Amino acid sequence: MRLKLILAICVAVVVHSHTVSTMGEISNRAGLDRPTDQPVQIGEDAIDALINNAFSVRTTTPTIPSDGDNSRLNENPVNQQGNNFLNEVGGDCECVPYYQCDTNRTIIENGEGLIDIRIKSGPCEDYIEVCCKTGKTLGPENPITPPPAPSFDTCGRRNRQGVSSLRITGDVDSEAQFGEFPWMVAIIKKDTVSPSQTLNIYQCGGSLIHPQVVLTAAHCVVGKTGLSVRLGEWDTQRKSEPLPIQNRAVRDVFIHEGYYAGGLFNDIALLFLETPADIAEHIATICLPEQDENMGNRNCVASGWGKDVFGKEGKYQVILKKVELPIVRRDQCLESLRQTRLGQHFKLHESFICAGGIAGKDTCKGDGGSPLACPSRFNPAVYVQAGIVAWGIGCGTDIPGVYTDVSRFRNWIDNKLSIL
C-alpha cells in the first residue's frame, strides 16, 4: 500500500506538471471532490484508478454529433482548408468526396470548402476524398439529396471559381478550376490493340458550340474513325469527379472544304454527336463570334491538356490547364513569324489569327483543336470563341501562337448547323 501510494503521488505530480486543466477537469479525471490546497485522503480504489489512468493506453474516439451540430468541436484537428484531416480516424469512417463531409466529419449535403490538388488526404486514395464518419444521414432512409438542378441555357458562361462550391487550391501550375470552362471537350479515338482489347486515345481538344455539335481543328480528325467526345472532363486520371462526365459517340465529321493540310489553311471541323449533351453546371456551350468580327485588343484564355513544353521533355497534362493570352495584331504577328525559320517571305493565311507572344505563356502540342475564348464585346462576362489552336513555332517563346480565326467561318458553321 505504501509503495502504491508513493507511486500514485509521483504520477499525480507528473500529470499535474504537464497539464493545464480546470478544477472541474481535475475532479473528473482523478475522482476528487476537494480543493487541491486541502488535505486529501486517497482511497485504494482511487489510487488504482489514478495509476491505470496514467499508464493505460487510451483509445479516444472523437465525439461526432449525429445531428450535424457545428458548435461541438472535433478532437481531431483539421488543416487550414478544413477538409484534409491531419489525424486518421479509426472505426466507422468512409472515404467520400470532401464536400460531403463537414468539419465535424459527419456527412453533409453541400459542397462547401476547398480542396488542395497537391495534398493527399490521409488514408483515402484520392485527393478529393476524406475519411468521414458515417452517421444517420447515410443509408436508404436518409439519402443525400442534391438540390434541384438550375437551368444553364446560356452560352459562354465561364465559372471562374469552379462549380458546385468546389474550389481548388494549390493551383500553382495554371490548373483550371473544376468546371471553369464548361465548353471544353476531349476528343477520343478508340484503337483496337488486340481482338479482346481496345484503348481510348486522346486526340485533341474541342469546344461544345451546340448540345450536339463540337468545334475542333480539321487536322485533329481528318481521316479518323471511331471518334467520340468526353464532356465535363477535368482530371484525366480520375475515374470519378465531383460531377459526372458525359461520353458521346461522333455520328458525322465535317471538314472544311478548303482545308489544306500542307499549310493548315482553313483548319476547322465540326463533329455531330449521336445524342445531344445534357447541359449542366459543368457542361455548356460557348458562344460564337459574328462573321468577320474584329477580336483585336482583347485578353483571351486558352485551355487544354497539351504538353507543358515542346519536344521529348514535354509532358501531357493530367488536369486541365489554362493560359491567359492577348490577341496579337496581324502585322506584328507576321513580323515575329518572319524572324523564325519561316523566313522573310512567309505569308500568314487569312484564315488565321494570332495570340500570345509572351515567353512562358503558350499553347503547345496536344492542345490542337482546343478553344481560344475571349470576352464578348457586348458583355465581358460572356465568352465567345475567337480561335482554334492550330500551330506555332515551338512552345512558350515570344513568338505568337497561330489559331484558326473562328469569325471567318461563322457563316460556314451556321450553314452546317442548319442540317441538324
Summary of the structure (lengths in Angstrom):
residues: 420
radius of gyration: 30.3
end to end distance: 94.6
largest distance: 104.2
contacts: 1284
relative contact order: 0.11
helix: 15%
strand: 29%
